[in-house]
Amino acid sequence: MRKMVSTGEAAKALGVTPLTLRRWEASGKLLPDERTAGGRRRYDLARLLPDLFRKQDAVRRTVAYARVSSHDQKSDLERQAQLLELYCARQGWSYEVVTDLGSGMNYRKKGLRRLLDDIVAGGVGRLVITHKDRLLRFGAELVFAICEAKGVEVVILNQGEDTSFEEDLARDVLEIVTVFSARLYGARSRKSAKMVADLKKAAEAAAGGGDR
């Protein structure tokens, strides 16, 4: 895990002055790890203080996250959890499995919120999921960006299409239609009402047809 800091912060961590760091750079003893667009030096504390960061990484957990959209997919949730457990165990990781029941459009799921809180707090060192869409339907990239900023490794077991993709997508579309239907009905437009009814009927049929 990289932790880039300024010259002043690096000097303080090493117990020297910023001037000493500049002298070390001039002599080639210790070079900055990178420079900003404005030319400012940046040092990686994980390289300067490796023992400290090894201890910090040791207490950060591996969290495996599994999700399904509805109660009738409980068997799929169990399969996800078992797959994640098996993979983590084979890697020799100490891990915790967090499961969620809810739409991929829902950002307020209990497990997801707990996971994000732990990542932001620095308690997670690795996130393992079966597919990207198990995290969120839209917005997974934002979570991955937070993970990168926090030095969290993201492991996606299957980069291909999720086997329940069509079923879950239909459920998510149904949720969107339900949320916005009231607004369209409120417009008292027969055309809008019929469009919403047709969309809802198609989404319900797709969701029902994908049940296992």
Buried (B, 14 or more C-beta within 10 A) or exposed (E): BEBBBBBEBBBEBBEBEBEBBBEBBEEEEBEBBEEEEEEEBBBBBBEBBEEEBEEBEEEBBBBBBBBBBBEEBEEBBEBBBEBBBEBBEEEEBEBEBBBBBBBBBBBEBEBBEBBBEBBEEBBBBBBBBBBBBBBBBEEBEEBBEEBEEBBBBBBBBEEEEBEBBBBBBBBBBBBEBEEEBEEBEEEEEEEBBEBBEEBBEBBBEBBEEBEE
